[in-house]
């Protein structure tokens, strides 16, 4: 795909911002790494060779009977009984780098949980004996996926709302601004806590609740661009030629408005991660047992005698948010019309 001269210049400006350019690659590498969490950290082997057949427990559940067991229950591959059955048929297993899932408990701890870092649990365990590194990897993935989904959907809603207000003006703009002022004046975090306390929240329920408020951040920016652009000569020419309002809005004015929108998206992403972490920390976020960075922060607060919990959560959150802020700074410089 051939880039326009303007977009090539923007890409060159983004690359010139070394801190943001390298932050983008580091963040993408960490995100891609976390997408394969089931292969990296799991209490099931990646591949099992048994009696001349191949099994892939990471992707499919197999009962004990598939390996010569007695019960049609899911096989526990760490059990000496299952391992002996596989070995009897000259079988073998390939385990992930971290042999723990986010919910699996290490029952062979030599000290009471939370256990300190060791060769088995590289970042130690939490107060329930679960591997901290596995929970960090899964928690990083769910935080980024949640924030990306929320940012994309809220950006679409915010852009449409701002475009309608800015393009039509008049009563549409007046009523929209008054409603926006009322809605933005509500105490968002308290309302999120109240709404989350009515039902057992899950990923999609939390996404819907946070979506009620996160779309407002882009409305003013897009509205200002449309207020400025609707009176330009090329828009008047398009009207004179009989082009529909929808085509004028989204084919001619919106590309210019997207410049300011793109610079705000990394900061919306960081805000979404921070809000999810805060809700998880307070106990109103993801369901209990979910891999959550906020829940890890809460465990660090409750277990001051286990500093590896708080340090692990702090380092992951600080690194994630710092990388996103640097990416946002580079995007802002790249789309800055003064450059």
C-alpha positions in Angstrom: 0.0 0.0 0.0 1.5 3.3 -1.1 1.4 6.0 1.6 0.6 9.6 0.7 3.4 12.2 1.1 1.7 13.6 4.2 1.4 10.1 5.8 5.1 9.4 4.9 6.1 12.6 6.7 4.0 11.6 9.7 5.6 8.2 9.8 9.1 9.8 9.6 8.2 12.1 12.5 7.0 9.2 14.5 10.2 7.3 13.9 12.2 10.4 14.7 10.7 10.2 18.2 13.1 7.4 19.3 11.5 7.0 22.7 8.0 6.5 21.3 9.3 4.4 18.3 11.1 1.9 20.5 8.2 1.9 23.1 5.8 0.9 20.3 8.0 -2.2 19.4 8.5 -3.2 23.0 4.8 -2.9 23.8 3.9 -4.9 20.6 6.5 -7.6 21.5 5.1 -7.9 25.1 1.5 -8.0 23.8 2.2 -10.7 21.2 4.1 -12.6 23.9 1.0 -12.4 26.2 -1.3 -13.6 23.4 0.4 -17.0 23.6 0.0 -17.2 27.4 -1.6 -20.7 27.2 1.6 -22.0 25.5 4.0 -20.1 27.8 2.3 -20.6 31.2 0.0 -23.6 31.7 -0.4 -26.6 33.9 -1.0 -28.8 30.9 1.7 -30.0 28.5 1.8 -28.5 25.0 2.3 -31.9 23.3 1.8 -35.5 24.5 3.1 -38.5 22.6 1.2 -41.6 23.7 1.0 -45.0 22.0 1.9 -43.6 18.6 -0.7 -40.8 18.8 -0.3 -37.1 19.3 -2.3 -35.1 21.8 -2.4 -31.4 22.4 -3.8 -30.8 25.9 -3.3 -27.0 25.7 -5.9 -26.8 23.0 -8.2 -29.7 23.8 -9.3 -31.5 26.9 -8.6 -35.3 27.2 -10.0 -37.7 29.8 -7.9 -40.1 31.7 -9.3 -43.0 29.6 -7.4 -41.6 26.6 -4.2 -42.5 28.3 -5.3 -45.8 29.8 -6.9 -44.4 33.0 -10.0 -45.6 34.7 -12.2 -42.5 35.0 -13.7 -40.3 32.3 -12.4 -37.2 34.0 -10.0 -34.6 32.7 -6.5 -35.9 33.0 -4.2 -34.3 35.6 -0.9 -34.4 33.7 1.1 -33.6 36.9 -0.2 -36.7 38.6 2.4 -39.4 38.9 -0.3 -41.9 37.9 -0.9 -40.2 34.5 2.8 -39.7 34.0 3.4 -43.4 34.6 0.6 -44.4 32.2 2.2 -42.3 29.5 5.7 -43.6 30.2 4.5 -47.2 29.9 3.7 -46.7 26.2 7.1 -45.0 25.6 5.3 -41.7 25.6 6.6 -38.3 26.6 5.4 -34.7 27.2 6.6 -31.2 26.4 5.7 -28.8 29.1 5.4 -25.0 28.8 8.2 -22.7 30.0 6.1 -22.0 33.1 4.3 -25.1 34.3 1.4 -23.2 36.0 -1.8 -21.6 34.8 -3.1 -18.4 36.3 -5.4 -20.4 38.5 -3.3 -23.5 39.3 -2.0 -23.9 42.8 1.5 -25.1 43.7 0.7 -27.8 46.3 4.4 -28.6 46.8 5.5 -25.4 48.4 8.1 -25.8 51.1 7.0 -22.7 53.0 3.5 -21.2 53.7 2.0 -19.1 50.9 2.8 -16.5 49.8 6.1 -18.1 49.0 9.1 -16.1 47.9 10.6 -16.3 44.4 12.3 -19.6 43.7 13.5 -21.8 40.7 10.0 -23.2 40.5 8.0 -20.0 41.0 10.2 -17.3 39.5 8.2 -14.4 41.0 6.9 -16.3 44.0 3.3 -17.2 44.7 0.4 -15.2 46.0 -1.4 -15.9 49.3 -3.3 -18.8 47.6 -0.2 -20.5 46.3 -0.8 -19.4 42.6 2.2 -18.5 40.5 2.7 -14.8 40.3 4.5 -14.8 36.9 1.7 -16.7 35.3 -0.9 -14.4 36.7 1.1 -11.4 35.5 1.2 -12.7 31.9 -2.5 -13.5 31.8 -3.3 -10.2 33.6 -1.3 -8.2 31.2 -3.1 -9.8 28.3 -6.6 -9.2 29.7 -5.8 -5.6 30.7 -4.6 -4.7 27.2 -7.4 -6.5 25.4 -10.0 -4.8 27.6 -8.4 -1.4 27.1 -8.1 -1.9 23.3 -11.7 -3.0 23.0 -12.9 -0.1 25.2 -10.8 2.4 23.3 -12.0 1.3 19.9 -15.7 1.2 20.7 -15.7 4.5 22.8 -13.7 6.2 20.0 -16.4 5.3 17.4 -19.2 6.6 19.7 -17.3 9.7 20.6 -16.4 10.5 17.0 -20.0 10.0 15.8 -21.4 12.2 18.6 -18.9 15.0 18.1 -19.4 14.8 14.3 -23.2 15.2 14.6 -22.8 18.1 17.0 -20.2 19.9 15.0 -21.7 19.4 11.6 -25.3 20.3 12.3 -24.7 22.9 15.0 -27.8 24.8 16.2 -30.1 22.9 18.5 -28.3 19.6 17.9 -25.1 21.1 19.2 -26.8 23.1 22.1 -28.7 20.1 23.4 -25.8 17.8 22.9 -23.4 20.0 24.9 -25.8 20.4 27.8 -26.3 16.7 28.0 -22.6 16.2 27.8 -22.0 18.6 30.6 -24.4 16.8 32.8 -23.1 13.4 32.0 -19.4 14.4 32.4 -20.2 16.0 35.8 -21.2 12.7 37.3 -18.7 11.0 39.7 -17.6 8.3 37.3 -15.6 6.0 39.6 -18.4 6.0 42.3 -21.0 5.2 39.7 -18.9 2.4 38.3 -18.6 0.9 41.8 -22.3 1.2 42.4 -23.3 -0.3 39.0 -20.7 -3.1 39.4 -22.1 -4.0 42.9 -25.6 -4.8 41.4 -24.4 -7.9 39.5 -21.5 -10.3 39.3 -19.3 -8.4 36.8 -17.5 -10.1 34.0 -15.4 -8.9 31.1 -18.3 -7.8 28.9 -20.4 -6.4 31.7 -17.5 -4.2 32.9 -16.8 -3.1 29.3 -20.4 -2.0 28.9 -20.4 -0.1 32.2 -17.2 1.8 31.4 -18.3 2.5 27.9 -21.1 4.6 29.4 -18.5 7.2 30.3 -15.3 6.7 28.3 -16.7 8.0 25.0 -16.9 11.6 26.2 -13.2 12.3 26.0 -13.2 12.6 22.1 -16.5 14.5 21.6 -15.1 18.0 22.2 -12.1 17.5 19.9 -14.1 16.1 17.0 -16.9 18.7 17.5 -14.3 21.5 17.2 -12.9 20.0 14.0 -16.3 19.7 12.4 -17.4 23.2 13.5 -14.3 24.5 11.7 -14.5 22.2 8.7 -18.2 22.5 7.8 -17.7 26.1 6.5 -14.6 25.4 4.3 -14.8 25.8 0.6 -14.5 22.2 -0.4 -17.5 21.4 1.9 -19.6 24.1 0.3 -18.6 22.8 -3.1 -19.7 19.3 -2.1 -23.0 20.6 -1.0 -23.5 22.6 -4.2 -22.9 19.4 -6.2 -25.7 17.7 -4.2 -23.6 15.3 -2.0 -25.5 13.9 1.0 -24.6 15.2 4.5 -23.4 11.7 5.6 -20.9 11.5 2.7 -19.6 15.0 3.4 -19.2 14.2 7.1 -17.4 10.9 6.8 -15.6 11.2 3.5 -14.4 14.8 3.6 -14.4 16.3 7.1 -13.7 13.1 9.2 -10.2 12.4 7.8 -9.1 15.8 9.1 -10.8 15.3 12.4 -9.1 11.9 12.8 -5.7 13.6 13.2 -6.5 15.0 16.6 -8.4 11.8 17.5 -5.4 9.6 16.8 -3.3 11.6 19.2 -5.8 11.0 22.1 -6.2 7.3 21.7 -3.1 6.1 23.5 -4.0 8.2 26.5 -7.6 6.8 26.5 -5.9 3.4 26.5 -3.9 4.2 29.6 -7.0 5.6 31.3 -8.9 2.4 30.6 -6.1 0.2 32.1 -5.9 2.5 35.1 -9.7 2.3 35.7 -9.8 -1.5 35.4 -6.9 -1.8 37.8 -8.6 0.5 40.3 -11.9 -1.5 40.1 -10.0 -4.8 40.5 -8.1 -3.4 43.5 -11.3 -2.3 45.2 -13.0 -5.7 44.5 -15.6 -4.4 42.0 -13.8 -5.5 38.8 -13.3 -8.9 37.2 -14.7 -12.0 38.9 -12.8 -13.5 41.8 -9.9 -15.7 40.6 -9.5 -13.9 37.3 -5.9 -12.9 36.4 -5.9 -9.3 37.4 -3.2 -6.8 38.0 -5.4 -4.8 40.3 -6.1 -7.9 42.4 -2.3 -8.4 42.6 -1.9 -4.9 43.9 -4.5 -5.6 46.5 -2.6 -8.8 47.6 0.6 -6.7 47.8 -1.2 -4.3 50.1 -2.6 -7.1 52.3 0.7 -9.0 52.5 3.4 -6.4 53.3 5.6 -9.3 54.5 5.7 -10.5 50.8 7.2 -7.5 49.0 7.5 -9.5 45.7 3.7 -9.2 45.2 3.6 -5.4 45.3 6.9 -5.0 43.4 5.8 -7.3 40.6 2.4 -5.5 40.2 4.1 -2.0 40.3 6.7 -2.9 37.8 4.3 -4.3 35.3 1.8 -1.5 35.6 4.5 1.2 35.5 6.1 -0.4 32.4 2.8 -0.8 30.6 1.6 2.8 31.2 5.0 4.3 30.6 5.3 2.6 27.2 1.8 3.8 26.2 2.5 7.4 27.3 5.7 7.4 25.2 3.7 6.0 22.2 1.1 8.7 22.7 3.7 11.5 22.8 5.2 10.2 19.5 1.8 10.0 17.9 1.0 13.6 19.1 4.3 14.9 17.5 3.6 12.9 14.3 0.1 14.3 13.8 0.9 17.9 15.0 -0.1 20.2 12.1 2.6 22.7 13.0 5.2 20.1 12.0 
